[in-house]
Amino acid sequence: MDARPLDTTFFGHPRGLSTLFFTEMWERFSFYGLRALLILFMTADPATGGLGFDAVTAGAIYGLYTSMVYMATLPGGWIADQILGPQRAVLGGGVLIAAGHFSMALPSLASFYVGLTLIVIGTGLLKGNVSVIVGRLYGRDDERRDAGYSIFYMGINTGAFIAPFICGYLGQRVNWHAGFAAAGVGMVLGLVQFLIGGKHLGDAGREPSDPGTPEALSAQQRRGAAWVAVAAGVLVATGIGMQMGVLPFGARDIADAAGVLLLALSIGFFAWVFLSGGWTKVERNHLLVIGVLFLGYATFSAAFEQAGSTLNLFADRNTRNEVFGYAFPSSWFQSFNPLVVITFAPVFAWLWIRLARQNREPGAPFKFGLALIGVGAGFALLVPAAGLSGNGALVGPGWLVATYVLHTWAELALSPVGLSAMSKLAPARIGGLVMGVWFLGTSNGNYIGGRLSGFYESMPLPTLFGAVAAFAIVAGLLFLAFSRTLNRLSRDTA
């Protein structure tokens, strides 16, 4: 049911949008606050309170965590649909996220693993479902919907911008665990305002999908709750078992298994799609384009999502973190991406509209090509910087700032375009599944990006950055070369 479709009390939008805006802002504050510190904490000397992991182990754990966060949105959506309803899923997810951060605030390796596990589960419940509720605030034909999501998107970037300044400073200058606790406090603030402002959401996302009868709903919820309890118990027990050394595998083994799972899920989905019958020629063409865009998105994410891993290490170990005589924590570089998004998102939106009015707007494949070249150019820019930083020398912060600007421009050319393309190209009967699989592309990219940071200590940095740059740029050039073919396949006529 739609909630208050004519409500205009929040800058012309439903009042409930403000509740969701700040919920997502604080959730992203907690997520990006942790991301700014995670690999630095894992690789820091134990004498300074860190875990003392080598780059390979830290990169494996980082890639596993960031990929599973997005992977968890798939079961999180199912739980909301079948058991809790989106509103309760968001609330429960926020509680688990806060608990995870406070668990990481304890100086114990067991609490570290348990905390990451809780955050993955909680984010899976909250991240996708809070976006679902945004859509349900509006009537089916409400023209304010797209603008509402734009406002919501600004909440995401506001939280991401603020987080490194607070959590990063506390973590690097006071105590690592104080930074993790600050991320937990942020999520608690989001929960408090969600509870206070929840009345403005009305019926939007209040109940799970209706199976037909109250008895069927009750049985559906009992079955789902049992599966969730078993899965959560296994995950938490695994984290504790890894710390106690009673399991025959460790973090790297789990990360390796996760990589195989991601690859199998990706291949399995597209194999099922292309081998199943019943598709029209137009739908098959569209599915082919979706597969190509999925590969492009995963490639882009593998480079772009190194912001929290490889580039974070470069900021900490190879960059002079000082401006006009003021020294700042290396984690503050993580604020540049959301700052550039906030600054340039309106510019890109204006540019695409202007080009469309002139019948000159490039199609999604061409934009993907530009984005891949852009993210590759950012790494190419760091190749000489990496060379200059050899033998213990530090380079100026301008190198990383320029890289983050290029990467964010590339993100603005790809991320919104990709979501829009999926909604247009996906056959109606698997539209929701295709959107879920799109997030699987993010999971693949995060996983690869994390594992690439494992080469930070074993491969010359100019070689590492150059390889990433070359792969992304070549992929971008291929997208540009085949953009007309992909555009033709994207048409609604065979």
N, C-alpha and C positions, 0 to 999 in steps of 0.2 A: 504494500500500500504506500502511496506517496504521502509525504508529510508536509503540510502547510505549503502547497504549491504556489500560493499567492503571497506568501510572507516576503516582505521587502525591507525588514527592519535592520539588516546588516549590509549597509551600503548597497541597497537594492536587491539583496539576496536574503534567503531564509536565515533567521537568527541562529539556527543550528549549525550553519556553516562556520560561525565563529568558534563554536565548541570544537568542531573537528579540526579547524585551522590550528588551534593552540594544542590540541592533543597530538597532532602530527608534528607540530613544531618541537614540542618537548620530547617526543619519541625520537625524532631525528637528532635532537640535541644529545640524547643519551647514546645513540648509535655512533654518530660522528665523533663524539667525545672519546668513546672507547677506541674507535678506529685510529684516531690521531696518536694514541699511546700504545696500541697493542703490540706491534712488532718491535717498537723501541723498548718496551718493558721486557719482552721475551729475550731480546739480545743483549740487554744491559747486564753489566757485571753484578754478580750477587752481592758484592761489597756495597753497591749502591741501591740494593733492594730489588734488582732485576732477577730474572730466571737464569741468565747465563747460557741460553740456548745458542747453538750455531745457526747461521743463516738458513741452512737447509731445513732444519727442524722447525725453526720459527716460520719460514715461508710455507712449509707444509701445513702447519696449524692455522696460519693466517688464511691461506687459500681454502682450507676445509671450512673454517668458520664463516667466511664471507660468502662462500658458495652455498652452504647449507642454509644461511639466513634467507636467501631468496628461494631456494628449493622448498623451504618449509611453508611458503605461502600456498603451495598446492594442497597439502593436507589441512592447512589452516582454513582455507576456503571451504573444504569439505566439512570440517567440524562445525563451522558457522552455519552452513546450509542444513546439516543433518541433526545437529545436537543443540547448539547454543543460540543461534541467531547472531548476526554481525555485531550488535551492540554488546552482548555479553562476551563475545569472542574478543572484542577490543579491550573490554575491561579486564578480562582474565589474562589476556596477553600482556597488558601493561603491568599487572601485578607480577607476572613471571619475569618480565624484563627488569623491573626494579629489584626483585629478589636476586636476579643474576648479577647485577652490578654490585649490590651490597655483598654478595658472596665473594666477588672478586676483590672487594675492599679488605678482605681478611688475608693475612700473609701466610697463605698455605697453597701448595700446588694442587691439592685435592679441591679446595674451594675455587681455584682458578678454572679447572676443568668443568666443575659443576656449574659455575657461573656462566661460562660460555654456552653450555648446553641449555640452561634455562633461558638465556637471551635468544638463542636460535628458536626454541619452541615458542617463546612469547612473541617474537617478531613475526613468526609464521602466522600466529593468530591475529595480530594487530594490523600488520602492514597492508595486506590486500583488503581486509574487511573494512577498514576505516575509509578507504577509497570507494568501496561499494556503497557505504552509507551516504557519502557525498552525492552520488548519483540519485539515490532514492529520496533526497530532499526535494527534488524537482519533479514536476509532472512530466509525462512522457514526451510532450511536445513543447516543453518550456525552453525557450530560446536562450535563457540565462545559463544553461547547463555548462557549456564550454567555458564561459567566463568564470563560473564558479570553480571549475577545476583549475583554472589559471590562478585564481586567488589562493586556492588550496596549495598549489605548487610553490607559491611564494612562501607559505608557511614552512614547507620542507627546507627550502634554502635558507630561510632565516635561522632555523634551528641549527643547520649545518654550519652556518657562518659564525654563530656565537660560540658553539661548543669548543673548538680548539683553543680559543682565548682563555676560557675558564678551566676546562678539564686539562688542557695541555699545560697551562701554567702550573696548576696544582700538582699534576703528575710529575713534571720534570723539575720543578723548582722547590716543591715542598715534599711530597711523598707520592710514589706511584699509586698507592692504594687510596690516597685522598682524591686523586683524579678519577678513579673508578667510582668512588662514593659520590662524587659530584654528579657523575652521569646518572647514578641511581636517584639522587635528589631531583634531577631534572624530570625523570620519568614519574616520580611521585607527584610533582607539580602538575604534570599532564593528567594524571589520574584524578587529582582533586578537582581540577576545573572540568574534567569530563563528567564527574559525578554531579557537580553543581549545575553544569549546563546541559546535562542529559535530558532535562525536561523539554528543552527546545527541539529535540530530535523527533518528538512525536513517535509515530509508529515506524519511522524509517529504520529498517534493519532490526526491529525489536524481536521478531520471532524467526525461527528456522523455517525452511521451506515446508509447506503443508503436505504431508503424505496422504491426506484424505480424511482420517478419523482421529479423534483423541487417543484411542487405543494404539493405532498405528504409530502416531507421533511418540507416545511413551516408549513403545518397543524400539523404535528407531533410535531414540536418545539413549536407552539402556545399552544397546549393542555398541553404539558409537563410543559411549563413555568407557565401556570395558576395553575396547581397542586402544583408546587414548591412554588409559591408565597403564596398560601393559607396555606400550611404546615409551611413555615417559619414564617408567621404572627402569626399563632396559637402558635407555640413554644415560640416566643419572648414575645407575650402577656401573656402567662402562667407564664413565669419568672417574668414579671413585676407585674402580679396579685398576685403571691405568696408573693412578698415583701410588697405590699400594703394591704394584708390581705382581699382582696375582693373575694377570691376564697374559696369554702368550703373544700379545701384540702390543704395539705402542702407537704414538701419535702419527708417525710416518706411515705405518701400516694402514691405519684407518684412513688417512688422507689418500693413499694409493687406491684403496678400495672405493673411496668416494669418487675418485676420478674415473674408475671403470664403470661405476654406477651411472655417472653423468653421461658418459659416452654411450652406454647401453640404452639409457632412456631416450637420448636424442636420436640415435639410429633407429631404435624400436618404434618411436612415434612416426617418423617419416616413412619407415618401411611399411608400417600398418596403413598409413594414409595412401601410399602409392600402390600398394598391392590390393587394397580393398576395392570392391567394385561400386558401381552406382554413381560415379562422378560424371558430370558432363565434360565436354572438351574444354569449355571455359573454366570450369572449376579445377580441372587438372592443370591448366596453364597457371591459374592463380596459385595453386599449391606448389608448383615448381618455383614460382617467384618467391613465395614464402620461405621455401627451403634455402634459396640463395641468400635472401635477406637475413635469415637466421645465421648462416655462416658468416656473413658480413658483420652482424651484430656481435657474435661471439668473438670474432677477431678484434673488433674495435674494443670490446670490453676487456680483453686480455691485455691490451696496451693501456687503456684509459684507467683501469682499476688498479694499476700499479702505484697510483697516487698514495695509497696507504701503506704500501710495502716498499718496493724498490726506491721510489722517489722520496719516501719518508726517511729511508736509511741514508740516501744521498744528502738530504737536508741536514741530517744529524751528524754525519761523519765527514762530509766533503764540502760543506757550505759555511761561509762566514756569516753567521746569523746576527747581523748587526746593521743598523741603519742610523746614520747621523750620530754615531757614538753610543746608541742605545742597543744593548744586547737583548735578544728575545728568544724564547724557546723555539726549537726547530719545528715543533708540532704546529706552530701558528701558520705555517705554509698551507696547512689543510683548509684554511679559511678562504684562500684565493679563489678556488673553484666556485663555491656558492656566491661569492661577491661578484664575480664576473657574470654568473648566471643572472643574478638580480639586475645587474647593470645592462646586459646586452640582450636578454630575452625579449624585451619589447622591440628592440632594433631588428632582431631576426624576424619576429612576427610581422612587423611593418614591411620588411624587405620582401617576404614571400607574398604578402597581399598585393604589394605594388607590382611585382613581377607577374602575378596571376592576372591582374587587370590588364596587363600589356600582352597577355598570352605568351609570356616568356619564362614562366616559373618552371624550373627543372623538375623532373620526376623523382620519386623516392630513390631509385638506383643511382642516379647521378649525384644526389645529395649524400648518399652513403659513400660514394667514391670520394667526394670532397672531404667528408669527415675522416675517412681512413687515411687519406693523404695528410690531413691536418694533424691527426694524432701521431702519425709517423714523423712529421716535420718537427713536432715537439721533442721527440726523442733524438732526432738528428741534430737538433740544436744543442743537446746535452753531450754529444760526442766530443767536441772540442773542450767543453767544460770538464768532462771526465778526464781528458788528457792533461789539462792544466792542474787538476787536483791530485795528480800523482805525487808520490813521495811525501805525503802528509800535508801538502799545501791545501788551502781552502779557497774556493772561488766565491765571488760576490753573489748576493741573493738574486740579482737581476736575471741570472740564467734560469733559475727555477720559476721566477715570476713570469717570464716570457713563455716558458714551456706550459705553465698552467693556463695562461691566456689562450694559447693555441689549442690546447686540449679542450678547453671549455667552449670555444667557438665551434670546434668539431662536434662536441656533445650536442650543442644547440642545433646543429645541422642534421643530426641523426636521431636522437632519442625521441623527440615529439613526432618526428616524421615516421619513425618505425612503428610507434603505437597506432598512428593514424592509418598507416598502410595495412597493418594487421586487421584492423576493424573493417577496412574496405574489401580486402582480398579474401578473408576467411569465409568459407562456405557457411551458411547460416546454421546448419545443424551441428557444427563443431566450432562455432565462434568462440565460446568460452574456453574450450580446450586449447585453441590456438593461442589465445592471450596468455594462458598459463604456461604454455610451451615457450612463449616469447621470453618470459622471465627465466626459463631454463637456459636461454642464451646468456643471460646475465650471470647465472650460476656457473656456466662453463667458463666464461671470461674471467670471473673472479677467481675461480680455481686455478686457471692457467697463470693468471697474473701473480697469484701468491706463490706458486711453485717456481716461477721465473726468478723471484727474489732470492731463491735458494742459491742461485749462481753468483750472488753479489760478492761473496768472499772467495770464489774459486775461479772466476773468469775476469779478465781485464774489463774494467767498466766501459771503455770506448767500444770494445767488441760487443758487450752485452747490449748497450744502448743502440749501437749501430745495427745489430741483428733485428731488434724489435722494430726499429725505424724502417729498415728495408722490407721486412715482411708486411708491415701495415701499408707502406706506400705502394708496393707491388699489388697488394690486394685492392687498394683504391684505384689504381690504374686499370685493373681488370674490370672493376665495376663501371668505370667511365667508358671503357671500350665496348662493353656489352649493355650499356644503359638503354639504347634504342630497342634492342631485342627484348629486354626485360619489360620495357614500357609497352611494347606490342603485346606481350603475353599477359600484361596486367589489364588489358581492355576487357570490357564486358561482352565483347563479341569475338567469336573465333576467327 
